[in-house]
Amino acid sequence: MNIDAQPFPFEFELARTALVIIDMQRDFIEPGGFGQSLGNDVSLLAAIVPACQRVLGAWREAGGLVVHTREAHNADLSDCPPAKRNRGNPTLRIGDTGPMGRILVAGEPGNQIIAQLAPVPGEIVIDKPGKGAFYATPLHNLMQQAGITHLVFMGVTTEVCVQTSMREANDRGFDCLLLEDCTESYFPAFKASAVEMMRAQGAIVGWTAMSDSFLQVLAMSQPAR
């Protein structure tokens, strides 16, 4: 399959590609979570949910592999360095109790993926203690075992966990595509800059495209019914 992308077309095979959905968690997307405790407007992130739903639905129908990630820490915070927990000046820190339970702690209500994009049986769910999806997780080995060579990214936030994960993937030899309208930042200017950085210098980190282009190519690849 060939998608109209920037800086040039992105080619992939369905069987060798995974859709990676980064951190679409209640703590980041919904009011009352960690994102809002940092003073951010979470409605900016919530706005991409319909586009993400369309892509996820089409990808599932096509039979593609799906990976969900959650930024999540152990209950005792043994995998959360003090430098991370103490950074900035939020009203709630990692591990503190908020309206949706303990912030960014595995198993808490706020740490779950939003209902609209919730994993279904057979999909991979990765709990990651860092920003990147590959750091201290089994993701690389899982992708190798599945014969995956290409990754399509959605999720939040563009300049932090999404970009970090794409850079990690690039260093590991994966070809990566970011769906621009399926990713967002609390700071629109940061998203714009991150997208430009990723596709600069001949896709130095990866390609970018709009979800409509991706969905059109995916639909054309499916047998007529």
N, C-alpha and C positions, 0 to 999 in steps of 0.2 A: 504494500500500500504506500501511496505517495501523497503527502499532505502539503498544501500551500502554506509554507512557514517562512519565518525570517531566521537567518539571513538568506536561506535557500531551502528548497523542499526537503522535508524530513521523510525518510523511507523506513518502513518497519514491517515486520511480519507479526500477525496477531499471536501466533503460538510462542513467539520469542519476546513478547512485550508484556509488561505489567503496568497497571494503573496504580500509582502511588498517591494516596490521599493523606496529606500531612496535617495532623493535629486539629481536625475539625471537632474540637471538644467544647463541651458546655462552658468550661472555665474561660475559654477565649471568645466564644461566639455569643453567649447569652448574658443578659443583665444579671449582676450579682456575682459574677465570676472574677477570676484573677485579672483578666484584661481590664475590666471596669475598675477594679481596685487600684490599678495603675493610672487611672484618670483618662482612660481611652473611651472613644465612642465605638461601642461594639456593633452598632448598626451597620458600620462600614463593612465589617466582615460578614455579617448576616446576609448582606445583599448578594453575595455570590452563591448562596445555597441553591437557588433554583437551577442555575447553570450547572453546578456540580451534580445535582440530582439527575439532570438530563444525560450528562456524560456517564455517570455511574450506571444508570439504567440501561443505556445502549451498550455499554461495555459488558455488563452482565449478560445481556441478551446474546451478544456475540460470543460469549464463552471465554472471555479474557480473564486472566489472573488479576485479582485485586489485593492490594496491600493497604491497610489502614495503620497510621501511627498515632500514638498518644504520648505527649510529654508527661511522664509519670515517675514518681519516686516511691521508694520503700517507705512504709509507715514510720520507721525509725530515722528516716532521712540519711541513712548511711551512704547512699549513693548521690547525695546532694552536697557538694562542697560548700563550706560557709561563704566563700566568695560569691557563689551564685545566689544563695539565700539572702545575703545581706546587701546585695547590689541595689542601688536606687533608694527611693523613699516611699514605698507603697503603703497603703493603709493596711494591707494584708500581705504577709510573706508566705513563701512556700512552706506548707505544713501547718499554717495557722487555720483556724476554723472560720469559714465564711458561710454565706447563705446556702451553699451547695456542698457543705462538708469541708474537709481539710483540703486546702489549695494544692493542686497538682500531686496529690497522693493517690497511688493506684487503688482502685476499688471504690473511691469516693464518688458520689453522684456527679459532681462537677467535672470529674476526670473522664467521664464517659463521652463517647462520640455522640453528637446530636442525633436525635431520632430520625431526622430526614435522611441521614447518610449512614445509619447504623449497619455494622457488618452483618452478613448472613453466614450460615454454616458453610465452611469450605474456604472462606476468605482469611487471609493472614492478618493478624493484629500484632503490631510491634509496640511494646512499651519501651520508650527510650528515656534515659536519664539526662541526655544532653539535647542540644539543638538539632544536631544531625541525626538522620535515621539509621546511620551505619555505626555510629559510636556506641560501643558496649552493647550491641544487639546482634542477633543471628541473621540479620537481613541479607548480608552478602552471601553467606553460605546457602540460605534458602533460595536466593535467586540463581545461584550457580546450579543447585540441584534441579531446579525447574527449567534449566536451559534458557534463562532470560538474558537478553543482550541489550534490550531497549526499555526505557522507563518513561512513562507519561505522568507528569506531576500536576496535582491540584493541591489547594490547601492554604494554610496560613502559618505565620505571616510571610509575605513574599521575601522580604529582605533578611529575615532571621532564619527560621527553621526550614523554609522551602529552599532558599538559596544555599544554605549550609548543606542540606541533603543532596542537592544537585551537584554541588562541588565535590562532595564525597563520592558520589556516584561516578562523576566524570573521572576522578582519580583512579577509580576501580575499573575503568574501561567501558562503562555503559554509555550508550547514546541516549540523551535525555531531551524530552520535549516538555515545555511548560505551557499550559493552557492559560492565556493571559486573563480571560474573564472568569476563570475559576480559581483565582488567587487574589489575595488582597492584603493590605497593610492598614494599621491604624493611622498611618501617615501616607497619603497618596503619593507625595513626592518621593518617598522612599521606595515605593513599589515601582514607580516609573524609572528611577535610577537603577534599581536592581535588575529589572527586565533588560534595560540597555546593556548593563554589564555582562549579563549572562550570554547574550547573543552577539556581543562585540567580537571583532577580529575573527570572523568566520566561525561563529558558534563556539567560542572558547570554552564556555561551560555547557551550552546546549542551545536548542532551537526554541522559538516561541511561535504560537499560533492561537487563533481564536477558536473557541469550542465549536462554532458552527461549521468551520472547515473540517475539523476532526470528525464531527458527527456525519457530515455528508460523505466523507470517504469511507467511514465505517459502514454506513448504510449501503453504499454501492458495492461493498465487498460481500454482503450477505446474499445467499441464494434467494431467488424469487419464491414467494409462497402462494 
